[in-house]
Amino acid sequence: MSGITYDYMEKYLRGLIGDSKGMLKELEDFAEENAVPIVQKETARLIEFMINLKKPKKILELGTAIGYSSILMSLASENNVTITTIERDEKMVTIATENIKKAGLDEKISIIQGDCLEVLEGLDDEYDLIFMDAGKGHYSEFLPHCIRMLSKDGIIISDNVLFRGMVACKDLMIRRKITIVKRMKKYMETISKDENLLTTVIPMGDGIALTVRRNENENTGTISSSRELGEA
Ligand SMILES: C[S@@+](CC[C@H](N)C(=O)[O-])C[C@H]1O[C@@H](n2cnc3c(N)ncnc32)[C@H](O)[C@@H]1O
């Protein structure tokens, strides 16, 4: 069990999505054979969905690995979309560069090699979609930079926010993961309680949080009942 959803549910939903084809399938096979963590199938589908919905022009990704999700996002996007993706592992950068070139997407996807926090500190662009998928224990440090660079109607998608269920249930806790889990809980509190942000968490894959800015003038309280609104 994933600690987040039931196996039968995961199997059923993955069956509906079906198998990937071409380069994405090759990368999925490579990732499995070489134990490289890439987005789960349902997460990949959600990202494609959000790209169709929001039509971002500029995307920022934290955590490239072999380039799977950046290629997926590029293929799901319109032609003029650019993606900047950050990865600190030199070996991954080499593999991702090759994969992106092979996919013919090297004009659209640029990899910045380095630690996310250091790279983010030096970036000053505006992004419509930010996909956070690196350094689970450091999301809280990445967040202020992501908010600073998020366009007005932009969205931050953070993966692994429930971390095999451990973030929500201490019975699932693995001792050596305590620090990551504590830090992820802090991140979840921040994105859920910040009055300027609106976050929803989807308990699928490894847990995905979707965060946008609240509309100006929006009532940030809990949804008022019709009685409170004086309509009873
Ligand atoms: C889960 S993988 C990314 C998977 C990728 N988004 C995909 O789905 O195809 C996370 C990657 O982030 C990298 N990483 C972890 N912490 C990092 C950090 N602080 N700065 C830059 N990269 C980091 C790891 O080396 C790893 O390749």
The ligand as a MOL file (V3000), in Angstrom:
LIG
                    3D

  0  0  0     0  0            999 V3000
M  V30 BEGIN CTAB
M  V30 COUNTS 27 29 0 0 0
M  V30 BEGIN ATOM
M  V30 1 C 12.1310 13.1220 -7.6500 0
M  V30 2 S 13.5170 13.5330 -8.5820 0 CHG=1
M  V30 3 C 12.8600 14.5500 -9.8460 0
M  V30 4 C 12.0410 13.7790 -10.8270 0
M  V30 5 C 11.5920 14.5740 -12.0350 0
M  V30 6 N 10.8870 15.7790 -11.6570 0
M  V30 7 C 10.6840 13.7230 -12.8740 0
M  V30 8 O 9.5570 13.4510 -12.4100 0
M  V30 9 O 11.0770 13.2820 -13.9520 0 CHG=-1
M  V30 10 C 14.3110 14.6950 -7.5950 0
M  V30 11 C 15.6120 15.2200 -8.1940 0
M  V30 12 O 15.9680 16.4000 -7.4880 0
M  V30 13 C 17.3680 16.4220 -7.2860 0
M  V30 14 N 17.5950 17.2270 -6.0810 0
M  V30 15 C 17.3290 16.9070 -4.7920 0
M  V30 16 N 17.5850 17.9310 -3.9780 0
M  V30 17 C 18.0210 18.9370 -4.7710 0
M  V30 18 C 18.4340 20.2740 -4.5210 0
M  V30 19 N 18.4570 20.7710 -3.2830 0
M  V30 20 N 18.8050 21.0260 -5.5720 0
M  V30 21 C 18.7910 20.5360 -6.8310 0
M  V30 22 N 18.3910 19.2850 -7.1370 0
M  V30 23 C 18.0250 18.5010 -6.1210 0
M  V30 24 C 17.7810 14.9720 -7.1530 0
M  V30 25 O 19.1220 14.8230 -7.5440 0
M  V30 26 C 16.7890 14.2730 -8.0790 0
M  V30 27 O 17.3450 14.0550 -9.3450 0
M  V30 END ATOM
M  V30 BEGIN BOND
M  V30 1 1 1 2
M  V30 2 1 2 3
M  V30 3 1 2 10
M  V30 4 1 3 4
M  V30 5 1 4 5
M  V30 6 1 5 6
M  V30 7 1 5 7
M  V30 8 2 7 8
M  V30 9 1 7 9
M  V30 10 1 10 11
M  V30 11 1 11 12
M  V30 12 1 11 26
M  V30 13 1 12 13
M  V30 14 1 13 14
M  V30 15 1 13 24
M  V30 16 1 14 15
M  V30 17 1 14 23
M  V30 18 2 15 16
M  V30 19 1 16 17
M  V30 20 1 17 18
M  V30 21 2 17 23
M  V30 22 1 18 19
M  V30 23 2 18 20
M  V30 24 1 20 21
M  V30 25 2 21 22
M  V30 26 1 22 23
M  V30 27 1 24 25
M  V30 28 1 24 26
M  V30 29 1 26 27
M  V30 END BOND
M  V30 END CTAB
M  END
